[in-house]
């Protein structure tokens, strides 16, 4: 479509007429988006692709795959370490319980043996004391009878009459009987003094203390040489051994 302008002074005819063609303006405006589209197509990679870009993308993918593998590896190793730690803890607990049970069993057995030995020794000591008491009672009866005879004045009279009337061997036998009586009296006095000076329970205490000290020392040495010693229990046993040793030394000094 053509638009003719009105003529003024000069008449335009034919090709000399001034014609405006808006269609060219529209075509020019349509060329601009086509140029932009062409520029965008020029910027995009072609069908063969950009090697640098593809290499970068492959590197990124490799890094991500490596990270995932590392995460999986760390997770798997962490699980293995956790299981190993739990198993080690169970083994240590089991070994500790076994060692404690063995120590308790050994201590109970040693205590039972010590108690049995102490009971046997106490029975022997009781029998010895009963015998000493019987001898002491017999001596006291004889001493009482002798005192009665002395108070009555018949002891020396009978003794003098025996020496005077009985000649030879009979007189010597009478003298020997008197000497034996004096020796028995002296022996009874010595036994009574020893019994009074040495209390019967001091020997039992000394024996039991020595045996218990030996047992505890053996338990400490055995536990210290084991694979997993219990230092807390060993410390308690050592303290008990020291106390028993001090008590033993004080008893000996007395």
C-alpha angles and dihedrals in degrees: 000000000000128000117211118206117220115262121244120178099337125053115222116207135176118347093347092074116109107244125185116209111197089182090076090055089053091048091050091051090051093052092063098067090043089055091049091050091048090050091051090049089051091053095051118082117260126240092283092056133223108288095206092050092046090049091051091049091049090050091052091049091048091050092050092048090049091050091052091048091050091049091050092046093049091047092049093047091047090054091049092049091048092051091047091050092050092049091048091049091051091049092049091049091048092048091047091051091047092050092047091049091049091049092048091048092049092046092048091048092048091047091051091050091049092049091050092049091047091051092049092048091047091052091051091047090048091052090049091049092049090051091048090048090051091049090046091050091049091050091048090052091050091046090050092051090047091050090051091051091047091050090050091047094232098110098073091035092056091043092050091045091050091051092045101042100036111067129200119348095009091057091048090050090053090052091049090051090053092049092049090051091052091048091049090051092050092046092050091050091051092049092048091050091049092049091050093048096046114053111215095232095056092075092049091048092049093049096046092045092052094048094047091049091052093048094049092047090052091049092051093049093047093049093046091054093050124098095253109025120195101230094183093057091043090054091053091049092048091051090050091048091051092050091048090048092052090048090049092050092048090050091051092048090053 
